[in-house]
Amino acid sequence: MQKSPSRLKFKNFQNPAFRRRQKASKPTFIERLTSNPQDQVANPKSRLFVVWGILMTAGLGLAINLYHLQIVQGARLTQRARNQQMVNLRPFVPRRLVVDRTNNVLAVDRPVYVLYAHPKLFNQSNQKIAEQLAPILDKSTAELVKTFQSQKSGITLAATMPEVIADRVKSLRLNGLELIQKYSRFYPQKDLVADVVGYVNVDRRGQAGVEYSQEQLLERSVQTVRLSRAGNGALLPNHAPEGFLNFDDLRLQLTIDNRLQRAARTALKEQMETFGAKRGAVIVMDALDGSLLALVSQPTYNPNEYSKADISLFKNWTVADLYEPGSTFKPLNVAIALENGAIKPDDVFNDPGSIRVGKHTIRNAGHNSYGRINITRILETSSNIGMVRIIQRLKPSVYYNWLERLGLGQTVETDLPFEVRGQLKSQEKFLGSPIEAATTSFGQGFSLTPLQLVQMHGALANGGKLVTPHVVQGLVDTKGQMHYSPNRPTPRQIFSAQTAQTVVEMMEKVVSEGTGKPAQIPGYRIAGKTGTAQKASPHGGYIKDARITSFVSILPVESPRYVVLALADEPKGANAYGSTVAAPIVKAVMEVLIPLEKLPPSQVVNRESEQQ
């Protein structure tokens, strides 16, 4: 039986040898293409056109893509590349130092550390870690263990750790602890000059004192720079602008003297504790130019721990609060009357102890009557009746114009922040009732800041000029060379030099023979004036049994220059007066001021007579 051809063919196809023979005998495409002699002539051209077409198509596509990348998306891609290769950097530049007039540091930026704990990374038990950290952080071991158990990572153990403490933590070489460096404002004098310097908050912005008012001087100018960086993100210093990390060594110098400031605060605190006063202040000014050598307010706060302080303390009440000055304003009224020729230094007035002005009766303190009394004696005894008699010789309109000229109802334009404007009744109201001029004659019925009273007495101490009280001396370098000094208003001549000196010599009697005796310093001629004023109520009238005691002094009498003011708000006790509360403070301050300023004695002191 014969096999069918088809079956035979299928069988042979299954045979590998057969398939190889068949494949070998079958011509390839190239062989078939070149088997025709005519095709051998046309083939190279065909292939050339094919290759050329492929290359042209690819080139055109490449050109289109390049055009799209270079032209259409060029700007965006260039910016994207620059963003990847460059970084904007605003380097940290510390605020300028604040120093006193003898270059003692009052405020400085210092490195501090934030300490984080990550318990999940501890290679020791929580107990052992806590035992090692507890004495460094001044915390109990149990407290730290409890803290570690609160969460597994990111626990803040200290927010502003000093560098010395951070070094102790590093020396432990404990896993799971992280120290991050930052900068914090530090006040080495603590509360000594807080009333003047103020403080900086966590955002490094001044919130009080010169830290606030002199922000532009304390902040060093720095610009954002663009630096190149490598592929791993590292900055390339070779592309950094030359000197971009350099900054000046200038510091803000104040007129405050730490030594005088400390003496003033100590004396003030002692008297406030003795008499239970609500608050107090001391101001010392060089009347030649208005430099404030000391400015103390009590109570105060530690600017290193400002978050713990009463926010009302951030405003210095010597510039931010008003009060009625009382008898300490009397010398200024005498100067106004003398300058206008309404009185003469040797004039005598009658003081019966009380006087009727319109519907009101005015009396002396203690209802004393002094009879025939001269102007010096009026200041010495602080006679209200005598002062009313003096001011009655002035036309009310002239008197009111002088009060405005002196600065009442205005600000002193100091460089301390939060200053308020004094209060003086409107001219219409002042002239509408004779009682207004009468009460103003002995320092009531209007209000001003303690600093403004010092400014006005400065006009008596410097020959009649109204200067601007200030605490900023300027920007100085480490060698003490001044690079910038603020422009201040030109001093205004208010009184003649003769009038000013006459009043100062009258005030000397207050210290040598009158209510200011507690301020006497042997060998020195000191002028002064006590004040015990009723405290005005914010609702009108006066607060019962509440008063502000004060004492202002000018020294030395023969060559006046310095003004010292002390105030105590609401001192307690029947014996709480300007002479008993404030005058001793001023004396303590002057005893430090005299050697600091090297003031020679006014006269030779008889030591033998003192011992007797």
BELBELSUL-V978491 format. One record per helix or strand of 2 or more residues. SS is the DSSP state (~ for helix, > for strand). FROM is the first residue (numbers start at 1). TO is the last residue. If there is no record, write none. Layout:
# BELBELSUL-V978491
[[SS:FROM:TO] [SS:FROM:TO]]
This chain:
# BELBELSUL-V978491
[[~:5:14] [~:16:25] [~:29:35] [~:37:72] [~:74:85] [>:86:89] [>:98:99] [>:105:117] [~:119:121] [~:126:137] [~:141:148] [>:155:162] [~:163:171] [>:177:186] [~:194:197] [~:209:213] [~:215:218] [>:225:229] [~:237:239] [>:251:254] [~:258:275] [>:279:286] [>:291:298] [~:303:308] [~:311:314] [~:317:320] [~:326:339] [>:348:351] [>:354:357] [>:360:363] [~:365:367] [>:371:374] [~:375:381] [~:384:391] [~:396:406] [~:427:432] [~:434:441] [>:447:448] [~:450:461] [>:465:466] [>:472:476] [>:482:484] [>:492:493] [~:497:512] [~:517:519] [>:526:536] [>:542:555] [~:557:559] [>:562:569] [~:578:596] [~:607:611]]
